[in-house]
């Protein structure tokens, strides 16, 4: 059946195939799919994409082999072929292990769209064959039960859906399968995986709902909501959107009511981010999706309230969310500990999803300010520069107890990184179609060449930049059949003296950074509009050039005094990057450091893991006790590195927040022993 390729109004990663007969609402702003944006090799993000392609995704597939992920599907298929064959499922894994292949396939799909690779595609096809053979005749696909229906995984329950709100993860598995299957269809044109996912989604639509004979349950771990919305756009079948809305509408109305899974009250009544941070972020993204597709204003109001709570009271300076390891959860308002900060990598990815969708809804740069902060700090810290070692939590302080791991038994974070990093190009641009002049948003600054659809016309442009190391970006119009359009360039909050869009963090150095725009060699004075963008409306022609110049200097940041963990401390930033002190660069105890009242910084360059970075140096002091027990002060030079690059050189001490007030100093070891 022929379909028209439209830009998806939901997906974060790609364009979707949507039936032209489907009448739908949607986001006011249209994403530019990642397939339209070609990131320049050898650049900051080019290196990350190459590491994902060459290392992370192959590693993830190898772990699916060695850790028994494919075996689960093979055993399920064996039981379906011969019911006398059953397999042990308790004590050998988690009920959500099926999602590791799904997420890795999704990442591979994005890579295949950018780098054609017949061997990789053939391997993916073979994995999809393994998955498909494990599907039950009616479409149900959940290996934790199918391998041994009489004695399934102890999290699964004795019947379908009975433990969905607790630990079965049946709908969570569906969500990741759908996300992956749609991506693979888009990348290759092959329908097999999509058809597998649709059959499972059809089972869910038939068996899960509010009607007599259905299981009236909602996901214990959210993601099915956003996935079903995406499947609606991919197929034009409204039943998937209806199911997504049911899963949200009935939250707080079913058997389990708890903050941990955000089921403590109906979503339209929620106003605080609580519970498991990954579950929460996925649900908030789903709320935005369903709101956009149905026009439900109560949903929009709810997600706006929750977002405000996060950015004013529960967001780390790195963009991480989730303060406590207990429940991998949000803490209380202003509860942001550093050494025990959880800040799960998956939660950072979820935070990007939420802020991206809110930008598409509201068109304000403040959402991208949070997105960019998360992206450059609390998200990419979760994977090493080489792409082969990972953090599950991303703390802001360490005594050496944290180190990157080659993999995890619960592998949600590395497999999530697999699918996110290759999707990054889809976050750079966006388009708003209007009756008058259309708008093209430039939201992220990275070297790329892109061809955008603006209406039915084409716009090709190029960015060249060393961002985030310096603030100059050259944007060139290579081809324009659109004619007149409004180029909307985001001026980041860090440049406008707003580290975050709230009073949770503030700059404390009295600096005022500037910006300028040079159009075809002429400096043009432009003001930032209320939405955080400068607007340049003109009839653009081939060869037009805009030089974007952002002042980029080290800044010091103070937290709101209600954040007890950060009182008397400062954090150091430069551009979008948060910096930290780490043990290999400083031959003294960084926990005894005291930052000068008016610190001055020098920029230097070095390599970590064979990757060039910009470091900062500043004069500081350490406090200690001499043999006579007297307090001594020693001048030191403190070196800071970007937070995302820490723990590449062995485990040891690290701090993001550094004492500037005497009251915040960590007592030297000799003091604590007296």
C-alpha positions, -999 to +999 in steps of 0.1 A: +000+000+000+014+034-009+019+058+019+029+094+020+061+102+039+052+129+064+073+144+092+062+128+124+047+151+150+057+128+177+088+109+171+121+121+185+142+102+162+129+099+127+102+105+101+073+081+101+051+067+074+016+080+080-016+073+061-027+104+043-063+096+052-057+101+089-070+134+103-049+142+133-039+169+156-003+172+165+026+193+177+025+229+165+062+226+156+074+198+133+106+179+140+133+175+113+140+138+112+175+126+120+178+111+085+179+147+071+209+157+092+244+144+084+268+151+112+304+159+101+329+131+109+357+139+134+338+166+152+325+165+188+294+146+179+308+129+148+332+111+172+303+100+194+284+087+164+314+068+152+320+053+187+284+042+187+286+027+153+320+009+157+319+000+194+287+005+214+262-012+191+285-042+182+292-046+220+255-045+228+247-072+202+276-093+215+262-090+250+227-101+238+244-132+226+266-139+256+241-130+283+213-152+270+190-125+255+186-144+222+183-177+241+151-164+258+135-160+223+149-193+211+136-212+241+101-196+237+101-207+201+112-242+211+083-244+235+058-232+209+070-258+185+070-286+211+050-278+243+067-306+261+099-285+261+101-260+290+130-239+303+140-225+336+133-187+337+136-180+374+170-169+386+184-164+351+174-128+343+148-101+344+113-100+330+124-070+308+155-086+293+137-088+259+141-051+256+179-052+253+177-066+217+149-042+209+168-012+220+200-023+203+181-029+171+166+006+173+201+021+176+213-001+147+183+012+126+195+048+130+230+038+122+219+020+091+201+051+079+233+071+082+259+044+073+247+018+049+261-016+061+248-048+045+265-070+071+249-051+100+215-052+082+217-089+076+226-094+113+196-073+124+174-094+101+186-126+117+178-112+151+143-102+140+138-137+128+147-150+162+123-126+178+095-135+154+096-172+161+090-165+198+056-149+191+026-168+203-002-176+177-024-147+188+005-122+188+015-122+224+053-119+227+068-121+262+095-147+267+094-146+305+061-165+302+063-183+269+094-203+278+075-220+306+039-211+309+033-234+339+062-219+358+069-184+343+093-158+357+083-151+393+077-114+383+053-124+355+023-139+374+003-170+366-017-152+339-012-124+314-013-089+328-020-099+365+013-084+376+016-057+350+013-030+375+039-046+397+069-063+380+059-082+348+069-054+324+047-069+296+037-034+284+072-021+289+085-048+266+058-039+241+068-002+242+105-008+234+095-033+207+073-008+189+099+020+191+125-003+176+102-019+150+090+015+136+126+027+134+138-004+116+109-001+091+118+035+084+155+027+080+152-004+058+116-004+044+112-039+057+079-046+074+086-079+093+095-064+126+068-038+124+042-065+117+055-085+147+051-054+169+017-046+156+004-081+164+015-077+200+000-043+201-033-057+188-033-083+217-028-054+241-057-034+225-079-065+227-070-077+262-061-045+282-087-018+288-117-007+308-143-029+292-158-062+306-135-091+300-104-069+297-076-065+322-080-030+336-044-023+343-018+004+335+019+000+330+041-006+360+069+008+339+058+033+314+069+037+278+040+019+260+021+052+260+045+071+238+052+040+217+015+034+210+011+070+200+040+065+176+024+034+162-008+053+156+011+077+134+030+049+117-002+030+107-031+054+109-050+030+132-067+051+159-070+021+183-034+025+192-039+061+202-070+052+221-051+025+240-023+050+248-049+074+262-065+047+283-032+038+298-029+074+310-065+081+318-067+052+342-035+059+361-045+063+397-077+045+392-066+008+392-054-016+418-019-003+426-017+033+437+018+044+446+042+073+439+069+049+428+052+043+395+033+076+394+000+058+399-008+076+432-034+099+415-048+106+380-022+122+357-043+154+353-041+159+391-004+154+393+018+185+400+051+171+414+077+148+399+078+117+422+089+081+422+111+062+398+126+088+376+128+068+344+092+057+347+082+092+354+100+108+324+086+082+300+051+089+313+055+126+310+067+122+274+036+101+268+014+127+283+028+153+259+023+129+229-013+121+237-021+157+245-007+168+211-026+141+192-059+145+211-059+182+220-065+174+257-056+207+274-058+191+309-029+169+299-009+199+288-016+217+320-005+187+340+028+182+322+035+219+324+031+218+362+053+188+366+080+203+344+080+234+365+084+214+397+115+196+381+133+227+369+126+247+400+133+221+427+145+187+414+170+192+386+208+187+390+232+212+375+243+184+351+207+180+339+203+147+357+171+137+375+165+112+403+182+121+436+181+088+454+191+052+448+162+041+470+136+035+442+159+052+416+136+081+424+131+118+426+137+131+461+119+157+481+119+193+468+154+207+469+168+173+479+198+171+456+227+152+473+259+149+453+278+117+463+246+096+466+230+113+436+215+086+414+209+105+381+204+073+361+215+075+325+181+063+314+165+091+334+187+117+316+175+103+282+139+105+295+146+141+305+156+149+269+125+132+256+102+153+278+119+187+271+120+180+234+083+174+233+075+205+254+095+225+229+074+211+201+043+220+221+052+255+232+081+266+210+102+282+238+139+278+240+139+272+278+131+236+271+161+233+249+182+250+276+174+220+299+177+195+270+212+208+261+224+209+297+213+173+301+227+162+268+262+176+272+266+166+309+243+141+326+236+120+295+269+115+277+286+110+310+268+077+309+290+062+282+328+064+278+344+084+250+354+051+234+318+038+237+327+007+256+322+015+293+291+028+311+277+045+342+243+034+355+241+063+381+259+095+374+269+110+407+283+145+412+309+135+437+329+104+444+355+091+468+365+065+443+337+041+448+323+047+413+337+033+381+326+027+346+315-008+338+318-029+307+282-040+311+255-046+337+233-075+345+204-051+343+215-035+310+188-009+305+213+020+305+239+008+280+212-005+256+194+028+260+226+047+251+227+025+220+194+038+207+198+074+218+232+086+206+226+077+169+193+096+171+209+128+181+208+145+146+170+146+149+173+172+177+192+199+157+164+216+137+126+220+136+101+237+113+069+255+119+045+258+090+024+290+092+000+306+068+025+334+063+062+330+065+074+295+077+100+293+105+132+272+107+145+266+142+182+261+148+183+245+183+216+228+186+250+239+173+271+211+157+288+206+124+264+191+099+249+193+064+211+190+063+183+190+038+150+202+054+115+199+041+097+232+045+062+226+032+068+209-001+100+227-007+136+220+001+162+239+022+198+227+024+221+243+049+255+236+066+268+243+101+305+245+108+316+249+144+339+237+172+310+240+197+311+233+226+347+243+228+341+278+213+310+298+205+314+306+168+291+287+143+290+295+106+256+286+091+255+286+053+224+284+030+234+259+003+201+256-015+167+273-010+136+267-029+115+279+000+120+316-007+113+338+023+114+322+057+122+331+093+155+317+106+150+313+144+184+308+162+183+298+198+203+320+221+212+296+250+202+304+285+238+301+297+245+331+274+215+351+288+226+347+324+201+319+331+218+286+337+183+270+341+148+285+335+142+290+373+159+303+404+173+268+413+208+279+400+222+313+394+255+327+381+275+343+408+303+361+390+286+393+377+297+385+341+275+395+312+283+375+281+274+389+247+265+376+213+264+389+177+253+378+143+271+386+111+250+382+079+270+381+047+299+400+064+277+427+080+271+427+118+234+430+123+220+440+157+194+415+168+175+411+200+163+379+216+126+376+216+105+364+245+107+328+233+145+328+235+152+330+198+165+357+175+145+359+143+160+367+109+133+369+083+144+374+047+143+358+013+174+337+017+195+327-013+222+302-020+255+313-004+240+334+023+260+331+055+252+337+091+281+338+116+268+331+151+291+345+177+285+335+214+309+347+241+321+317+259+338+322+293+340+301+325+312+310+348+306+301+385+272+290+396+255+290+430+225+268+439+194+280+456+201+281+493+173+256+499+196+230+483+213+220+515+240+198+498+254+228+478+254+256+504+286+275+503+297+258+471+301+267+435+300+248+403+320+259+372+306+260+337+318+270+303+292+272+275+270+241+279+296+221+298+297+216+335+332+210+348+345+189+377+378+184+396+392+148+393+421+131+410+445+125+381+448+162+373+454+174+409+482+160+431+464+169+463+432+160+481+404+178+461+381+174+491+403+199+510+401+225+483+388+261+488+380+281+458+391+318+457+364+344+462+370+358+427+385+329+407+402+335+374+404+307+349+429+298+322+420+276+293+443+247+284+440+216+262+447+180+269+436+146+258+415+120+277+410+086+261+428+100+230+401+127+227+410+164+229+392+184+255+394+220+269+404+221+306+403+250+331+429+260+356+424+283+386+443+293+417+429+277+449+440+267+484+440+235+504+435+234+541+452+208+564+467+204+598+505+203+605+523+181+630+515+206+657+478+204+650+477+239+635+456+247+605+477+254+574+468+269+541+486+259+509+483+276+475+474+251+447+465+252+411+432+234+405+426+217+371+390+211+360+378+188+332+343+185+316+321+164+338+312+140+310+349+130+307+355+119+343+365+083+353+384+075+321+417+072+340+409+049+369+387+053+399+393+081+425+380+113+439+358+137+419+337+167+427+314+190+407+305+213+436+335+230+452+337+249+485+340+286+482+328+295+517+346+283+548+315+268+562+314+243+532+349+229+536+352+191+542+373+187+573+407+172+566+412+136+576+435+146+605+407+167+619+381+139+618+406+116+636+412+140+665 
